[in-house]
Amino acid sequence: MRGHHNNNTGGSSKPTGGLVVLDEPAVRSALAALSSPDDPTNWLLFTYQHQQAHATTAPSSSSPSASAAAAAAAADAPDSPSTLRGWEKEVGTGGGGGGTGGRAVAMAGRGSGGVEELCGRLADDMVGFAVILLKIGHDAYVNEKIVLVTWAGTAVPGGLVKARLGFDAPQLVEFLSKSIIVAGEAYAENYEQLSYNALALKVCSARTESGSKADKVNQPLRRSATGREGSIKKSTLVIADSCIDSVKSVFLKQQRWVLLGYSKTTKDLVEPIASGNGGIEEIIAQFTPDRVGYCIYCFKVKQPGVVELADKFAFLTLIGEEVPPLQKSRSTGHRQDLIECVEKLIPLHLIFQPSMEQMTDKILIARCS
């Protein structure tokens, strides 16, 4: 279910602080479409008023010929500066706004083609705000989240201009929150930072910081059982912060897998013990029969009617044949706590406790299907 609030007003809206959103009825209508499960709209783009002609015509700088045509069109437009100075004056000093008495943003585009389509409407010398709908979660349960991205291309100077963007973004969130639920915010200055993985990670991180219902019942402590800062403790399980970074690295495709295990010096402390970019064989080679391990593994699955293979994430509990019964029992209680922590960071498509014989891609793909 997409986050939605209903609060329709007319004219332009001016949140506290001086930012003006022009043509509010049209914007509210677009936000309603974004939050409707029956409408394909999945992104909106807002730019400052002086950039309207530029934002309408300028595609991604990855296409030189298209960028040149857009630059020529922008130069011919009487109200659109061909250099940065036009919007720099408005964004950097708080002037402009078309007679509204403050900085003004307006909707410059909308679409249903996702982040790829949105990138085609951005340029390296642009600033603006994108409202993007992301689908995050399991195949059986897809959770839709809306994220606000502040865009400042690589050609945008720093200093007061970018500082002003940081001041205006919360005001825009305040405006948007009357119609939709903004699950997270991100800053991007290149197209890699606008990838699905980068944005989804921002949403998951925001959810971790704000806390889920489970967190409110059992608040994690910011220290380990030994009093060492920098770890998260739930019940008797202690999850080192290095685990969080390792799990994120799998989601960002920096590593294909990470193996978490119990520390040999601190009771109930789980920490990374191995990682790599190989497959199942590499994981098995790093595992010993006297240990309990929790592996986060990324594997590829072919989906019907889709040419590209889809990334799937598995949480695998590995219990060696030589593990004592008491340790096996303790790991059963710890596993659910660890799964809850990991699910705040990445979508899990498979949770499985395989035997060593079942540790094959073929079996994992079959169980995931």
C-alpha positions in Angstrom: 0.0 0.0 0.0 1.5 3.3 -1.0 1.7 6.0 1.6 -1.0 8.7 1.1 -2.5 11.6 2.9 -5.4 13.6 1.6 -5.1 17.4 2.0 -6.1 19.4 -1.1 -5.6 23.1 -1.3 -5.6 25.6 -4.1 -3.0 28.1 -5.5 0.6 28.1 -4.5 1.8 26.7 -1.2 4.6 28.3 0.9 6.0 26.1 3.6 7.6 27.7 6.6 10.9 29.1 5.6 10.1 30.8 2.3 10.1 28.0 -0.3 7.1 28.4 -2.7 5.6 25.4 -4.6 3.8 26.7 -7.7 0.5 25.4 -9.1 -0.3 23.4 -6.0 -3.5 21.8 -7.4 -1.6 20.2 -10.3 1.2 19.1 -7.9 -1.3 17.6 -5.4 -3.0 15.7 -8.3 0.4 14.3 -9.4 1.2 13.2 -5.9 -2.1 11.5 -5.7 -1.2 9.6 -8.9 2.2 8.7 -7.5 0.5 7.2 -4.4 -2.3 5.4 -6.3 -1.8 1.7 -7.0 -3.9 2.1 -10.1 -1.6 4.8 -11.7 1.8 3.9 -13.3 3.4 7.2 -12.3 6.6 6.5 -10.3 8.6 9.7 -10.4 8.1 13.5 -10.3 10.7 16.2 -10.9 10.7 19.6 -9.3 13.1 22.4 -10.3 13.5 26.1 -9.4 11.4 28.4 -11.6 14.4 29.8 -13.5 15.3 26.3 -14.6 11.9 25.3 -16.1 12.9 25.5 -19.7 16.2 23.7 -19.0 14.6 20.9 -17.1 11.9 20.4 -19.7 14.4 19.9 -22.6 17.7 18.8 -21.0 18.4 15.0 -21.0 21.2 13.1 -19.3 24.7 14.3 -20.1 25.4 10.7 -21.2 24.0 11.7 -24.6 26.3 14.5 -26.0 24.2 15.2 -29.1 21.0 15.5 -27.0 22.7 17.6 -24.4 24.0 20.0 -27.1 20.4 20.3 -28.5 19.0 20.9 -25.1 21.7 23.6 -24.4 20.8 25.4 -27.6 17.1 25.2 -26.8 17.7 26.6 -23.3 19.8 29.4 -24.8 17.0 30.4 -27.1 14.4 30.5 -24.3 14.0 34.1 -23.1 13.3 33.2 -19.4 15.9 30.4 -19.2 19.6 31.4 -18.7 22.2 29.4 -20.7 24.6 29.6 -17.8 24.4 28.7 -14.1 24.1 32.3 -13.0 20.3 32.6 -13.6 19.3 29.9 -11.1 22.4 30.4 -9.0 21.0 33.9 -8.1 17.7 32.5 -7.2 18.8 29.4 -5.2 21.9 31.0 -3.7 20.4 34.3 -2.5 16.7 33.5 -2.0 15.7 35.9 -4.7 13.4 35.3 -7.7 10.3 33.3 -7.4 8.3 35.0 -10.1 6.8 37.7 -7.8 6.0 35.3 -5.0 8.5 36.9 -2.7 10.6 33.8 -2.1 12.3 30.9 -3.9 9.9 29.0 -6.1 9.9 25.4 -7.3 7.5 23.9 -9.9 6.9 20.5 -11.2 9.1 20.1 -14.3 8.2 16.5 -15.3 6.6 13.2 -14.3 6.8 9.7 -15.7 6.3 5.9 -15.3 9.7 4.7 -16.6 11.5 4.7 -13.3 14.9 6.0 -12.4 16.3 5.4 -15.9 13.7 7.7 -17.4 14.2 10.3 -14.7 17.9 10.4 -15.4 17.1 11.4 -19.0 15.6 14.6 -17.6 18.6 15.6 -15.5 21.8 17.3 -16.4 25.2 18.0 -14.8 24.4 21.7 -14.4 21.0 21.3 -12.9 19.7 21.4 -9.4 16.3 20.1 -8.3 14.3 17.6 -6.4 13.0 14.2 -7.5 10.2 12.2 -5.8 10.7 8.6 -6.6 8.5 5.5 -5.9 10.6 2.4 -5.1 9.4 -1.2 -4.8 11.3 -3.0 -2.0 10.8 -6.4 -0.5 10.1 -10.1 -1.2 8.5 -11.4 -4.3 5.5 -12.4 -2.3 5.4 -9.0 -0.4 6.5 -5.9 -2.2 6.6 -2.8 0.0 6.4 0.5 -1.9 8.4 3.5 -0.5 8.7 7.1 -1.7 12.1 8.8 -1.4 13.0 12.5 -2.0 16.2 13.0 -3.9 18.0 16.3 -3.9 19.9 16.5 -7.3 22.9 18.8 -7.8 24.9 17.8 -10.9 28.7 17.6 -10.9 28.9 21.0 -12.7 27.0 22.8 -9.9 29.3 24.8 -7.7 29.4 24.2 -4.0 29.1 26.7 -1.2 25.9 28.7 -0.8 24.0 27.1 -3.7 24.2 23.6 -2.2 23.7 24.9 1.3 20.4 26.4 0.1 19.3 23.1 -1.3 19.9 21.5 2.1 17.7 24.2 3.6 14.9 23.9 1.0 14.7 20.1 1.0 13.1 19.8 4.5 10.6 22.5 3.5 9.6 20.5 0.4 9.2 17.4 2.6 6.9 19.3 4.8 4.8 20.2 1.7 4.9 16.7 0.3 3.9 15.1 3.6 0.4 16.6 3.4 -0.2 14.2 0.4 2.3 11.3 0.7 4.6 9.6 3.2 8.3 10.3 2.4 10.1 7.2 3.7 13.6 8.6 3.1 15.8 11.3 1.6 19.0 11.1 -0.5 21.5 13.4 -2.1 22.8 12.7 -5.6 25.2 14.4 -7.9 25.7 11.6 -10.5 23.7 8.9 -12.0 25.3 6.1 -10.0 24.0 7.6 -6.8 20.5 7.5 -8.4 20.6 3.7 -8.9 17.9 1.5 -7.4 20.4 -0.1 -5.0 21.7 3.2 -3.7 18.2 4.6 -3.1 16.8 1.4 -1.6 19.7 1.4 0.8 18.8 4.9 1.9 15.2 3.9 2.6 16.3 0.8 4.5 18.8 2.9 6.5 16.1 5.4 7.3 13.9 2.6 8.6 16.7 1.3 10.8 17.3 4.7 12.3 13.6 5.5 12.9 12.9 2.0 14.3 10.3 -0.6 13.5 7.5 -1.8 15.8 9.8 -4.6 17.0 12.5 -2.1 17.9 10.0 -0.1 20.0 9.2 -3.2 22.0 12.8 -4.3 22.4 15.1 -1.3 22.0 18.6 -2.2 20.9 21.4 -1.0 23.1 24.4 0.9 21.6 27.0 -1.2 23.4 28.0 -4.8 23.7 27.7 -7.1 26.7 31.2 -6.0 27.7 30.3 -2.3 27.6 32.2 -1.7 24.3 30.6 1.1 22.3 29.7 0.5 18.6 27.6 -2.6 18.7 23.9 -3.4 18.8 22.5 -5.7 21.5 19.1 -7.5 21.3 18.3 -10.1 24.0 21.6 -12.0 24.6 22.7 -11.5 21.0 25.4 -8.9 20.3 25.7 -7.7 16.7 28.9 -5.9 15.9 28.5 -2.8 13.7 31.0 -4.3 11.3 28.2 -6.8 10.5 26.0 -4.0 9.3 28.6 -2.7 7.0 29.3 -6.2 5.6 25.6 -6.8 4.9 25.3 -3.5 3.1 28.3 -4.4 0.9 26.5 -7.4 -0.4 23.4 -5.3 -1.2 25.6 -2.8 -3.1 27.3 -5.7 -5.0 30.7 -4.9 -3.5 30.8 -8.5 -2.3 28.7 -11.5 -3.3 28.5 -13.0 0.2 29.4 -12.5 3.8 29.7 -15.1 6.5 28.9 -14.0 10.1 29.9 -16.1 13.1 30.4 -16.0 16.8 33.5 -14.4 18.3 35.9 -16.8 20.0 36.6 -14.2 22.7 33.3 -12.6 23.5 30.2 -14.6 24.4 27.2 -14.1 22.0 29.0 -11.6 19.9 28.4 -12.1 16.1 30.9 -10.6 13.8 32.0 -11.0 10.1 34.4 -14.0 9.8 34.7 -14.2 6.0 33.5 -12.7 2.7 34.1 -13.0 -1.0 32.9 -12.7 -4.6 32.9 -16.4 -5.4 30.0 -18.8 -5.2 28.8 -21.6 -2.9 32.1 -23.5 -3.1 34.0 -20.5 -1.7 31.5 -20.2 1.2 31.8 -23.9 2.1 35.6 -23.7 2.0 35.5 -20.9 4.6 33.2 -22.8 6.9 34.4 -25.2 9.6 32.3 -28.0 11.2 32.7 -26.7 14.7 31.0 -23.4 14.1 27.6 -21.8 13.6 27.5 -19.4 10.7 25.0 -17.0 9.2 25.6 -16.3 5.6 24.0 -13.5 3.5 24.4 -14.7 -0.1 23.5 -13.0 -3.4 22.5 -15.3 -6.3 20.9 -15.0 -9.7 17.5 -16.2 -10.7 15.9 -16.3 -14.1 12.4 -14.8 -14.1 9.7 -15.7 -16.7 9.5 -13.3 -19.5 12.6 -11.3 -18.4 15.9 -11.5 -20.2 18.1 -10.2 -17.4 18.7 -12.4 -14.3 17.4 -11.0 -11.1 19.4 -10.6 -7.9 18.1 -12.6 -4.9 19.3 -12.4 -1.3 19.4 -15.5 0.9 19.9 -15.7 4.7 21.5 -19.1 5.3 22.0 -20.6 8.7 24.9 -23.1 8.7 25.4 -25.4 11.7 28.4 -27.6 11.7 28.3 -31.3 12.6 30.6 -30.8 15.6 28.6 -27.9 17.2 27.6 -28.8 20.8 23.8 -29.1 21.5 23.8 -26.1 23.9 25.3 -23.9 21.2 22.8 -25.1 18.7 19.9 -24.2 21.1 21.3 -20.7 21.7 21.7 -20.0 18.0 18.0 -20.8 17.4 17.0 -17.8 19.6 19.7 -15.6 18.1 18.8 -16.3 14.5 15.5 -14.5 14.6 17.1 -11.4 16.1 19.7 -11.4 13.4 17.2 -11.9 10.6 15.2 -8.9 11.9 18.4 -6.8 11.8 19.4 -7.9 8.3 15.8 -7.4 6.9 16.1 -3.7 7.8 19.1 -3.5 5.6 18.3 -5.6 2.5 15.3 -7.6 1.2 15.5 -11.3 2.0 14.0 -13.6 -0.6 15.0 -16.9 1.0 15.6 -17.8 4.7 16.9 -21.4 4.9 19.0 -23.7 7.1 20.6 -26.1 4.6 22.8 -29.1 5.2 26.1 -29.1 3.4 24.6 -31.3 0.7 21.9 -28.8 0.1 24.4 -25.9 -0.4 24.0 -25.6 -4.1 22.7 -22.8 -6.3 20.3 -25.3 -7.9 18.6 -26.1 -4.6 18.6 -22.4 -3.4 17.0 -21.3 -6.7 14.4 -24.0 -6.5 13.4 -23.1 -2.9 13.3 -19.4 -3.8 10.9 -20.1 -6.6 
